């Protein structure tokens, strides 16, 4: 039997980290899965061989804690599953292989105004954006959101006075049309391995219902290649976009594994597996073979019979899914 290789998945309290863990478990590879989160018990624990708590990625002690976990658990590969962790881990030294774009790219994606300005300078489509202090009724409809933020928090649709927000926010043109989410994977050599698009419906900022679509493939390929040329992306990346009168206009970029990873894995786009095969196993990547399908999200419970929260640790703790 081959020796187990240790992989660290961050942010296992969220749907991205949990999706990545489910994919890794399904591969049948000799992997030991280590999870991190800011709380000791979350929905991802039952999928991990060990779980460690960390501060938030923006806290001073975060990298020291991650380095300690990597050393103690003999981690060989790190899959960041939140935006701030993707940036801070990309910028850190003395770590195992982290599958992420450069710190400059991740820093740009954290800042919505910088993302727009870089796209505009390169002629890449992106929702028009300005600071509130520069807003002068340029847009017919507006979305005001934190300039840096995650999880659709503190988002305001068509507020009465967009210019009344401070410049910690950004005013974005409100796009009306079909929302799509697009995932793509960029190999180490800089080539786009493939992509997939879903039409989707959201709930609390997360995809709740989605259907794979091939209707936009011809337009998406050059757009994705332009993003890669502009931002030097590596690994998984996600574009959120609106299809408006036939034009695809992105309004958000996440330089990491995204929330539909588990769905797209089952429908032929296997970007978490690509990362493991390319960066850990050094093997050829399977071809993208998309198949049509629809997915709906549901809630389940992880039950730890007779256990207190401190006794429910990881997959070795007796548990059942219900």
RODO-2510 file (C-alpha; in nm, 4 decimals, decimal comma):
residues 322
     n   res          X          Y          Z
     1     x     0,0000     0,0000     0,0000
     2     x     0,1327     0,3431    -0,0935
     3     x     0,2228     0,5760     0,1904
     4     x    -0,0350     0,8433     0,2662
     5     x     0,0426     1,1977     0,1540
     6     x    -0,0825     1,4803     0,3756
     7     x    -0,2935     1,7586     0,2223
     8     x    -0,4109     2,0661     0,4111
     9     x    -0,7522     2,2151     0,3264
    10     x    -0,8295     2,5515     0,4861
    11     x    -1,1650     2,7047     0,5706
    12     x    -1,3456     2,3754     0,6341
    13     x    -1,6330     2,5552     0,8030
    14     x    -1,7521     2,6807     0,4644
    15     x    -1,9029     2,5122     0,1612
    16     x    -1,5831     2,5579    -0,0439
    17     x    -1,3603     2,3722     0,2008
    18     x    -1,6186     2,1022     0,2613
    19     x    -1,6647     2,0519    -0,1120
    20     x    -1,2895     2,0170    -0,1592
    21     x    -1,2731     1,7578     0,1201
    22     x    -1,5568     1,5521    -0,0280
    23     x    -1,3814     1,5521    -0,3646
    24     x    -1,0499     1,4449    -0,2138
    25     x    -1,2194     1,1631    -0,0221
    26     x    -1,3867     1,0428    -0,3424
    27     x    -1,0612     1,0089    -0,5383
    28     x    -0,9534     0,6847    -0,3720
    29     x    -0,5972     0,8136    -0,3385
    30     x    -0,3759     0,7514    -0,0338
    31     x    -0,4308     1,0982     0,1121
    32     x    -0,4362     1,2098     0,4728
    33     x    -0,6639     1,5138     0,4926
    34     x    -0,5959     1,7859     0,7466
    35     x    -0,8422     2,0703     0,7951
    36     x    -0,8144     2,4144     0,9491
    37     x    -1,0819     2,6541     1,0622
    38     x    -1,1310     2,9393     1,3068
    39     x    -1,3591     2,7180     1,5198
    40     x    -1,2777     2,3731     1,6528
    41     x    -1,5977     2,2059     1,5276
    42     x    -1,7738     2,2681     1,1966
    43     x    -1,9350     2,0789     0,9102
    44     x    -1,5983     1,9733     0,7659
    45     x    -1,4562     1,7918     1,0681
    46     x    -1,6057     1,4519     0,9860
    47     x    -1,4157     1,4495     0,6541
    48     x    -1,0736     1,5182     0,8080
    49     x    -0,8134     1,2942     0,9663
    50     x    -0,7195     1,5839     1,1935
    51     x    -0,8474     1,9372     1,2467
    52     x    -0,6608     2,2405     1,3801
    53     x    -0,7914     2,5819     1,4781
    54     x    -0,6248     2,8948     1,3431
    55     x    -0,6758     3,2682     1,3810
    56     x    -0,8351     3,4550     1,0918
    57     x    -0,5995     3,4984     0,7975
    58     x    -0,5745     3,8720     0,8653
    59     x    -0,4581     3,8156     1,2248
    60     x    -0,0858     3,8457     1,3061
    61     x    -0,0542     3,4888     1,4358
    62     x    -0,2131     3,3195     1,1354
    63     x     0,0975     3,2280     0,9356
    64     x     0,2891     3,1108     1,2422
    65     x     0,0016     2,8780     1,3262
    66     x    -0,0253     2,7460     0,9693
    67     x     0,3490     2,6784     0,9574
    68     x     0,3239     2,4850     1,2850
    69     x     0,0355     2,2741     1,1525
    70     x     0,2247     2,2043     0,8302
    71     x     0,5289     2,0900     1,0257
    72     x     0,3403     1,8791     1,2778
    73     x     0,1256     1,7084     1,0127
    74     x     0,3980     1,6772     0,7465
    75     x     0,1856     1,8639     0,4950
    76     x     0,2969     1,8441     0,1314
    77     x     0,0172     2,0398    -0,0376
    78     x    -0,2035     2,3284     0,0757
    79     x    -0,5414     2,4087    -0,0839
    80     x    -0,6639     2,7508     0,0370
    81     x    -1,0428     2,7801     0,0309
    82     x    -1,1006     3,1407     0,1381
    83     x    -0,9941     3,4612    -0,0357
    84     x    -0,7803     3,6086     0,2396
    85     x    -0,6058     3,2795     0,3046
    86     x    -0,5283     3,2488    -0,0666
    87     x    -0,3553     3,5878    -0,0531
    88     x    -0,1672     3,5458     0,2756
    89     x    -0,0525     3,1924     0,1934
    90     x     0,0611     3,3025    -0,1527
    91     x     0,2680     3,5801     0,0048
    92     x     0,4175     3,3638     0,2814
    93     x     0,7468     3,1823     0,2732
    94     x     0,8580     2,8612     0,4435
    95     x     0,5467     2,6646     0,3495
    96     x     0,4795     2,3469     0,1503
    97     x     0,3388     2,3867    -0,2002
    98     x     0,0380     2,6189    -0,1986
    99     x    -0,1848     2,5924    -0,5056
   100     x    -0,2590     2,9572    -0,5719
   101     x    -0,1757     3,2471    -0,7995
   102     x     0,0954     3,4997    -0,7152
   103     x     0,0465     3,7326    -0,4165
   104     x     0,0186     4,0267    -0,6599
   105     x    -0,2696     3,8546    -0,8397
   106     x    -0,4443     3,7553    -0,5170
   107     x    -0,4023     4,1086    -0,3793
   108     x    -0,5662     4,2508    -0,6927
   109     x    -0,8599     4,0101    -0,6640
   110     x    -0,9197     4,1111    -0,3018
   111     x    -0,9648     4,4742    -0,4130
   112     x    -1,2688     4,5142    -0,6393
   113     x    -1,1626     4,8562    -0,7661
   114     x    -0,8124     4,7340    -0,8516
   115     x    -0,9631     4,4370    -1,0354
   116     x    -1,1759     4,6726    -1,2458
   117     x    -0,8885     4,9128    -1,3148
   118     x    -0,6546     4,6315    -1,4224
   119     x    -0,9256     4,4884    -1,6487
   120     x    -1,0095     4,8275    -1,7991
   121     x    -0,6439     4,8978    -1,8754
   122     x    -0,6125     4,5614    -2,0517
   123     x    -0,9422     4,5875    -2,2392
   124     x    -1,0930     4,2949    -2,0456
   125     x    -1,4681     4,3166    -1,9707
   126     x    -1,5596     4,3898    -1,6093
   127     x    -1,8451     4,5733    -1,4378
   128     x    -1,7725     4,9484    -1,4284
   129     x    -1,6680     5,0531    -1,0775
   130     x    -1,5817     5,3762    -0,8950
   131     x    -1,5256     5,4871    -0,5389
   132     x    -1,8258     5,6518    -0,3705
   133     x    -1,6358     5,9816    -0,3594
   134     x    -1,6113     5,9702    -0,7408
   135     x    -1,9688     5,8628    -0,8065
   136     x    -2,1792     6,1185    -0,9981
   137     x    -2,4833     5,9269    -1,1243
   138     x    -2,2830     5,7429    -1,3940
   139     x    -2,4882     5,4244    -1,3685
   140     x    -2,8594     5,3609    -1,4192
   141     x    -2,8492     5,1078    -1,1365
   142     x    -2,5886     5,0518    -0,8670
   143     x    -2,4516     4,7912    -0,6329
   144     x    -2,2503     4,9246    -0,3395
   145     x    -2,0279     4,6684    -0,1748
   146     x    -1,7144     4,6644     0,0394
   147     x    -1,4047     4,7351    -0,1680
   148     x    -1,2589     4,4332     0,0062
   149     x    -1,5012     4,1689     0,1255
   150     x    -1,6253     3,8164     0,0943
   151     x    -1,9459     3,6184     0,1138
   152     x    -2,1814     3,8913    -0,0201
   153     x    -2,1694     4,0746     0,3120
   154     x    -2,2831     4,4382     0,3441
   155     x    -2,4030     4,4637    -0,0159
   156     x    -2,6525     4,7398    -0,1013
   157     x    -2,8676     4,7319    -0,4168
   158     x    -2,9648     5,0710    -0,5605
   159     x    -2,9119     5,2741    -0,2421
   160     x    -3,0565     5,6259    -0,2486
   161     x    -2,7163     5,7942    -0,2316
   162     x    -2,4194     5,5780    -0,3393
   163     x    -2,1867     5,8748    -0,2894
   164     x    -2,2759     5,8800     0,0788
   165     x    -2,0703     5,5669     0,1507
   166     x    -1,7073     5,6009     0,2519
   167     x    -1,4274     5,4878     0,0220
   168     x    -1,3990     5,1556     0,1973
   169     x    -1,6810     5,0690    -0,0431
   170     x    -1,7000     5,0589    -0,4205
   171     x    -1,9924     5,1571    -0,6420
   172     x    -2,0450     4,9089    -0,9240
   173     x    -2,2799     4,9321    -1,2187
   174     x    -2,5750     4,7054    -1,1489
   175     x    -2,5966     4,4515    -1,4306
   176     x    -2,9309     4,2982    -1,5235
   177     x    -2,9459     3,9596    -1,6923
   178     x    -2,8733     3,5893    -1,6363
   179     x    -2,6077     3,5294    -1,3707
   180     x    -2,3462     3,2671    -1,4472
   181     x    -2,0537     3,1345    -1,2482
   182     x    -1,7484     3,0251    -1,4432
   183     x    -1,4634     2,8107    -1,3104
   184     x    -1,1375     2,7547    -1,4932
   185     x    -0,8059     2,5893    -1,4177
   186     x    -0,4655     2,7183    -1,5248
   187     x    -0,1779     2,4694    -1,5302
   188     x     0,1705     2,5404    -1,3989
   189     x     0,2858     2,6134    -1,7539
   190     x     0,0312     2,8969    -1,7765
   191     x    -0,2050     2,7213    -2,0194
   192     x    -0,5799     2,7088    -1,9553
   193     x    -0,6631     2,3429    -1,8998
   194     x    -1,0359     2,4003    -1,9299
   195     x    -1,3419     2,5779    -1,7952
   196     x    -1,7071     2,5244    -1,7090
   197     x    -2,0041     2,7597    -1,6715
   198     x    -2,3236     2,7268    -1,4698
   199     x    -2,6419     2,9277    -1,4730
   200     x    -2,7280     2,9631    -1,1079
   201     x    -2,9594     3,0858    -0,8341
   202     x    -2,8192     3,2151    -0,5061
   203     x    -2,9194     3,1901    -0,1433
   204     x    -2,7256     3,3761     0,1298
   205     x    -2,4453     3,4397    -0,1187
   206     x    -2,3980     3,0737    -0,2137
   207     x    -2,5112     2,8712    -0,5147
   208     x    -2,8301     2,6825    -0,4272
   209     x    -2,9393     2,5675    -0,7753
   210     x    -2,7291     2,5497    -1,0897
   211     x    -2,7321     2,4018    -1,4380
   212     x    -2,4298     2,3427    -1,6573
   213     x    -2,4458     2,5515    -1,9736
   214     x    -2,2395     2,5372    -2,2934
   215     x    -2,4195     2,8345    -2,4513
   216     x    -2,1365     3,0781    -2,3781
   217     x    -1,8304     2,8601    -2,4449
   218     x    -1,7242     3,0393    -2,7636
   219     x    -1,7243     3,3798    -2,5927
   220     x    -1,5802     3,2555    -2,2632
   221     x    -1,2575     3,1033    -2,3924
   222     x    -1,0978     3,4290    -2,5188
   223     x    -1,2269     3,6126    -2,2114
   224     x    -1,0656     3,3598    -1,9763
   225     x    -0,7398     3,3706    -2,1714
   226     x    -0,7434     3,7513    -2,1450
   227     x    -0,7880     3,7265    -1,7668
   228     x    -0,4960     3,4844    -1,7469
   229     x    -0,2769     3,7153    -1,9550
   230     x    -0,3724     4,0139    -1,7385
   231     x    -0,3370     3,8560    -1,3944
   232     x    -0,0925     3,5631    -1,4324
   233     x    -0,3357     3,3158    -1,2752
   234     x    -0,2417     2,9645    -1,1639
   235     x    -0,4626     2,6851    -1,0334
   236     x    -0,8376     2,7306    -0,9832
   237     x    -1,0136     3,0596    -1,0496
   238     x    -1,3764     3,1705    -1,0557
   239     x    -1,5547     3,4473    -1,2461
   240     x    -1,9012     3,5619    -1,1469
   241     x    -2,0712     3,7333    -1,4391
   242     x    -2,3955     3,8579    -1,5877
   243     x    -2,4998     3,7800    -1,9433
   244     x    -2,6507     4,1073    -2,0620
   245     x    -2,7955     4,1270    -2,4129
   246     x    -2,5548     3,8551    -2,5231
   247     x    -2,2457     4,0129    -2,3655
   248     x    -2,0721     3,8446    -2,0709
   249     x    -1,9686     4,0976    -1,8059
   250     x    -1,7818     3,9670    -1,4979
   251     x    -1,8388     4,1528    -1,1716
   252     x    -1,6334     3,9440    -0,9272
   253     x    -1,3205     3,7279    -0,9396
   254     x    -1,2151     3,4676    -0,6803
   255     x    -0,8619     3,3370    -0,7235
   256     x    -0,9247     3,0036    -0,5532
   257     x    -1,1410     2,6926    -0,5539
   258     x    -1,5017     2,8086    -0,5518
   259     x    -1,8322     2,6917    -0,4104
   260     x    -1,9505     2,4789    -0,7029
   261     x    -1,6330     2,2630    -0,7002
   262     x    -1,8116     1,9500    -0,5777
   263     x    -2,0885     1,9921    -0,8359
   264     x    -1,8611     2,0521    -1,1318
   265     x    -1,6367     1,7634    -1,0254
   266     x    -1,9302     1,5261    -1,0737
   267     x    -2,0106     1,6862    -1,4104
   268     x    -1,6609     1,6484    -1,5551
   269     x    -1,4623     1,9550    -1,4502
   270     x    -1,2348     1,8273    -1,1731
   271     x    -1,0184     2,1218    -1,0695
   272     x    -0,9486     2,0032    -0,7135
   273     x    -0,8256     1,6750    -0,8591
   274     x    -0,6191     1,8641    -1,1180
   275     x    -0,4382     2,0470    -0,8375
   276     x    -0,3566     1,7241    -0,6535
   277     x    -0,2386     1,5439    -0,9659
   278     x    -0,0305     1,8340    -1,0910
   279     x     0,1258     1,9662    -0,7699
   280     x     0,1403     1,6571    -0,5459
   281     x     0,1474     1,3481    -0,7680
   282     x     0,3159     1,5095    -1,0724
   283     x     0,0963     1,3143    -1,3129
   284     x    -0,0844     1,4104    -1,6319
   285     x    -0,4189     1,5839    -1,5889
   286     x    -0,7321     1,4065    -1,7104
   287     x    -0,9098     1,5752    -1,9972
   288     x    -1,2144     1,7899    -1,9270
   289     x    -1,5208     1,5872    -2,0281
   290     x    -1,8279     1,7899    -1,9392
   291     x    -2,1689     1,6295    -1,9144
   292     x    -2,5034     1,8086    -1,8834
   293     x    -2,6682     1,8260    -1,5463
   294     x    -2,8403     2,0259    -1,2749
   295     x    -2,7648     2,0341    -0,9036
   296     x    -2,9530     2,1631    -0,6019
   297     x    -2,7970     2,2173    -0,2614
   298     x    -2,9425     2,0610     0,0508
   299     x    -2,8733     2,0706     0,4228
   300     x    -2,7628     1,7628     0,6168
   301     x    -2,6636     1,7008     0,9754
   302     x    -2,3503     1,5428     1,1182
   303     x    -2,4526     1,3702     1,4424
   304     x    -2,1946     1,2803     1,7084
   305     x    -2,3984     1,0552     1,9436
   306     x    -2,3223     1,1089     2,3110
   307     x    -2,0421     1,3579     2,2403
   308     x    -1,9803     1,7095     2,3649
   309     x    -1,8424     1,9663     2,1171
   310     x    -1,4911     1,9172     2,2530
   311     x    -1,5175     1,5396     2,2024
   312     x    -1,6244     1,5704     1,8364
   313     x    -1,2900     1,6230     1,6653
   314     x    -1,2533     1,4587     1,3237
   315     x    -1,3530     1,1508     1,1228
   316     x    -1,2239     0,9217     1,4011
   317     x    -1,4994     1,0530     1,6313
   318     x    -1,8091     0,8285     1,5979
   319     x    -2,0611     1,0114     1,3835
   320     x    -2,3433     0,9647     1,1358
   321     x    -2,4878     1,1711     0,8520
   322     x    -2,8624     1,2317     0,8709
***
